[in-house]
Structure formats: C-alpha cells, structure tokens
Amino acid sequence: MTPEAAGSTPASRAARAPRLFVVARRDLPVGLRTAQVGHAIAEWVLAHGAPPDNLVVLVVPDRAALEAVVARVSGRVVAFREPDLDDEVTAVAVGPEHWRALSSLPLLR
C-alpha cells in the first residue's frame, strides 16, 4: 500500500521533514539581519555539513532573547557572532531535534 493510500499525503510527509531552524534578532536592521541568517547557515554547513532541505527562520526581540535560546538548547547549535558588532551573537542555527524548544518563537516576516 502506498503512503497516500494509507492516509499520508505529500503535505503531511513534508510537515515531518527535518528542518534547520535559524533564529535572528529583530533589533537589527533588515539588511543586517538577513546577512546574519546567511552567516548562521554558512557556519552550520561548516560545522555539520549540508543542512536539511527545509529552512525555518524565526525571530527574537534582541540579543538577550537570542542568548536565552542558546542557553535552552544543546548539541547541534551554531551561534554566529558578528565581528563588526563586537562579536555579539546575531543569529543561531539550530538542528531539527530542538523544534519543541523553538515552537513558541514567531516566524521572521
């Protein structure tokens, strides 16, 4: 029996697909924030290899909130520190196993 015949649709399979989560700071200007997301993904690739096919970008209000995210998760986490901002944490890439710890964060819009 195919998964579709058993009640599993392509959409429900996609909902379970592994995701890379990137958390960025809302207090950064839009262009800088976008660059930090890219830096976090690049650091993830250097540390862990290719990311999952699905990317979810979340946002927190400021540096303190981002540091709290880092403190909440462990394992496959890459925090990017921007040299031009005195090495402040500006974005974090987090493995799919931490989705529950991130589930209350809003999507970046």
Sequence and secondary structure as in RCSB ss.txt:
>XXXX:A:sequence
MTPEAAGSTPASRAARAPRLFVVARRDLPVGLRTAQVGHAIAEWVLAHGAPPDNLVVLVVPDRAALEAVVARVSG
RVVAFREPDLDDEVTAVAVGPEHWRALSSLPLLR
>XXXX:A:secstr
  TTTTT  HHHHHHTS EEEEEEETTS HHHHHHHHHHHHHHHHHHHSS  SEEEEEEESSHHHHHHHHHH  S
SEEEEEEGGGTTEEEEEEE GGGHHHHTTS B  
